[in-house]
Amino acid sequence: MTNEPNFSIAMKPRSTHNSLLSLPNIGKAFVEKLGRIGITTRQEFLARDPYELYEEMLEKVDPSLCRCALATLVGAKKGVPWHTITKKAAAEYEKRSPNHKWKDNC
């Protein structure tokens, strides 16, 4: 037996099983928004492209979503904090949707 710390305990998901809350960056507000487009489980979320989810959420849920919301979705899919990929996610979205105009609300 070693004296090395057991990081697996500290890194347990916030919720168990197939909950959206077990994904990084996803809190109750995003769970509600994702539910409005039919995404209610971790598996459903992970099966989708986060950029397409963002587009669908803009159209059907909240047209004022900003690039931080996009980074939340991309980070949840990649398993990284949203604030570390905001610029990269926004640049990718701009390639996919060149006519998109960002809101200045985040």
N, C-alpha and C positions, 0 to 999 in steps of 0.2 A: 504494500500500500504506500502511495506517495502522499506528500503534503501539498500537491498541486490543487489549486482552486477548481471547483466544479462549476464551470460557467453554464452548463446545461440547465441548471436550476434557475439562474437569473434570466435566461433567454427563453423561457417558456412563453408560449403565446398568451395574450391577455384573455383569450377565451378558447374553449376547446372545440374539437371536432371540425365541423364544416362552417363555422361562423365567419362572417365577413370581419368581425372584430378581431379575429386572429391574424389578420393581415396588417403589416406595418402601415402607418399613416391613416388607417380607416377608423373613424370614431362613429358615434351615434348619428351625427348629422349626415355623414356620407352614407351610412347604412340606409337611412331613410331615402336619400336621393337615388341611390342605386336601386332600391326597392321599387321606386316609381318607374323604372325602366325594366323591371322584371328580373333584376339580379338580386338574389336573396341568399346565395351560398358562396362560400369560398371557391368551390369548383366552378360554378357558373362564371364568377369573376375571372378566374385564372384561364378559363377557356376563351376569353374574349380579348381582342386587341384594345389596350387602354386608350389609344387615340380614337378609335371608333366609339368606345364608351363615352369619351369626353364629348365627341360630336353629337351623339344621341342625347346626352344630358343637356347640352346647350339648346338643342331643338325642343326637347320634351319636358325638361325640368326647370332649368334656370339659365336664361340667355346671358346673364351677367357673370357667369363663371370665368375666372381669370386663369392665368398661366400657373398659379400656385395650385389651383384645383386640378389642372392637368398633371402637374408634377406629383400630386397626391396619388393619382391613379397609376401613373407610370412607376412611381416608387413602390407602390403596393405590389404591383406585378413583378418588379425586379427585386424586391426585398430590401430597398434602400430608403433612407429618410428623404422626404420630398424636397427639402431645402438644398440638398446636394445635387439635384438634377434639374432644377427649375429651368435654367437657361438652355440646357441641352434638350430637354423635352419640348420647350417652346420652339426651338430651332427646327426640330424634327416635324412638329405640327405645322410650322410655316411652310416647310417643303411639301407636305401633304395637302395643305389648304392655303395656297398662296394668296387668296383673296381675303383671308381672315384678318380682321382688325381687332387687336387686343384692347380690352377695357383697362382703364387705369385705376383699377380698384383693388389691387393687391401689392 
